[in-house]
Amino acid sequence: MTMLQVLENFARECNSNDRLRQMNREWNRTIVIRETDSGNAYWLRSQEGTIQSGEGSQFEADLEVEGSHDVIRSVFSGEMSPTEPYNAGDLLVKGRQDDLMRLDIITLLIWGE
Amino acid sequence: MAQPRVLSLKTAVSTSAGLASAAINFLACVEVAEYAGGSSAWIALLAAGILIVFSASNFAELSGLYPSAAAIRVWTKRGLNDSWSLIISLVYALTVIFVIAADAFVLAQAFRRAIPAVPGWVWIAILLVLVLWANLRGIRVAGRIQDINAMLLLASLTIIAVVILGKGPLPPVQQFFHLGHGIVQSIALGVFIYVGFEWVTPLAEEFSDAKAIPRGMYLALGLIAIAFGLFSVALTTIFPRPAQLASTFVPQLLAGQKALGVWGFWWMLFVTATTAMTTFNGGLFTASRFIYSLAREKALPKQFSHLNSRWVPSYALSAIAVLSLILALVIFETRQYAVLINAGAGVEGLVYALSALLVIRLRKKEPTRARPFHALGVPWLTAAVGIIFFVLGMAALFTSSSAWPWPFMFIASLVLLTMGYVHFVLPRMKEAQRRKVSSSIKGNKVTPEETTK
C-alpha cells in the first residue's frame, strides 16, 4: 500500500466515524506530513468535520509532521499510536500542542488503545 | 479558524518567568537568607543564577536538537535508555505535585493571616477543587493570563523591595558580603527560586525561531534574579537577624505592609492567590497531559488515557489533583514545607546535572544532527557545572532541620518505587497485554492488523 493510500484510508476512517465528524466540525486545519528519508510530502485537510488527503506540500501548514517513511506509515495505518514514536523523538511535529493532541485523539478514536 | 502557531520572544520570556514563579519562592527566599547568613542572600541567588545560565544553555541545545512537548522523555530516551528515561521522567513529573503542595501551604498561611476566621486548609481545598473543576470542563486559564501574572509578581516584588530599601535604614555594607556557614546549602536552595524556567522547552514546537527559547530563558532568569534578589535583601532589612526570618510564613505580606501599608498587605495577598492558582493550573495541566501520553505509549495503566466528553484526560487529571491535595493537607498539618523545597531543589539540581550529561552524550551519539543552539563550554565546562549541580542537588536533599535527611529519604523512596514499577510491574503489564492480543487473534481468527481496530 502506498503512503497516499494509507492516508486516504485514514481519511475514510475519520469521515465514517460520526463522533469524529462531530468533534472535528470546527477544527479546520491543514497538516503537512514529510518523510525525512524519502523527502516525499503529503497533506491532510480537516474542513468542517471532513478529512481529505493528497500528495505534495503546496498548502500552508497549521501542523507539520516529520518522520521516516516507516514511522509515518505505522502511525497513519494504526499500527502504533503517534505517542510512541513522538516520545522517542522519531516523530517530530511543528505546530500547536492542542492540534497535536487532537491528532492523537483521532487515532485513539479510530483504532482504540 | 486556526490560531497562529508562531510564538514570539516575549512569550518565551513571560512563559519561562511564569513557570518559575511560584508562591513557595517567597518562603524559599527566607530559607536562602537564613542559610546565607542574612543580607548576603543576594550572593547565593547570583551564584545559583550564574550556574543556572549554563544549565539553560544545555536545555536550549537539547530543545533545538529535539523540539518536542515530551522534552525530557525524548532527550533521556535518546541519551540514556527507555527504562532510565521513564524513571527520570516520572520522578520529574511528580515534582509538580511537590510544588503544588508547597504553594498550597503558602496560600493557606497567607489567607489565614488575612482572614483568621476561616481555617487555612479550607482555602487549599476550595482553590484546588476549583482549578480541577475548570480543567475537567476543558476551561483553560489562557497562557496570556498566566504570563501577565508572572510579570505582575516580578514587578510587585521589585517595587516593594525598592520602596523598603529606600525607606532604610540599611544594614552596614559589610553585612551584604558576609557569608554564613550554610552558603553551599544557600546556593543549592537558591536554585529552587529559578526552578521551572526550563519548562518553556516543551513549547519548542510552537516557536518558528529556534533561538527564541534560549533568549527567552536567559532574559527570564535575569528578571527573576533581580526581583527575588531585591526581595531577599529587603526581607533581611525587615528581619535583621536570620533567626527571625524562620518565624514567618508570610514574608511577602509583611514586606507588602512594610512598603505600602495596608494596601501593600492586600495587594501581596492578591498576588499570592493568583500565583498559587496559576501554579495549580499549570501543574495540573502539564502533569496530566504527561501522564496521558505515558498511558498512550502503554507505560502507565490505560485508564490514565481515558478522555471525558470534553477531551480532557480526566482520570490522570483527577489523580494528580487528589495526590496534590493529600500532600498539601499533610504539609499544612505538619508545617514541613521545607522538606518539599529541599526535595524540589534536590530533584532540580540533579536534573540540571543530567542535562549536562545528556548534552555531552548526545554530541557523541548523534554528532551530525542539526543543533540550532550550542550549549556553553561543551564538554569540560559543561561537565564541571554538571558536577556542581550534582553536589548542590545532593546538598539540598541532605538539608534538614531534623536529624533525619527527610528530603533525601522522600526522594529516594520515590525513585525506588518508580524503579520497582518500571522494572517489575511494567514488564508484567506489557506481557499481560501481549497475551490478551495474542489470545484475541487465536480466538477470533483475525489478522494482526484487525486487532488494532
Interface residues (C-beta under 8 A of the other chain):
Chain A: M23 N28 R29 D62 L63 S77 G78 E79 S81 T83 E84 Y86 N87 A88 G89 L92 V93 K94 G95 R96 Q97 D99 L100 M101 R102 D104 I105 L108 I110 W111 G112 E113
Chain B: M1 A2 Q3 R5 Y66 P67 S68 A69 A70 R73 V74 W75 K77 R78 P202 L203 E205 E206 R289 S293 L294 R296 E297 K298 K302 S305 L307 W311 E449 T452 K453
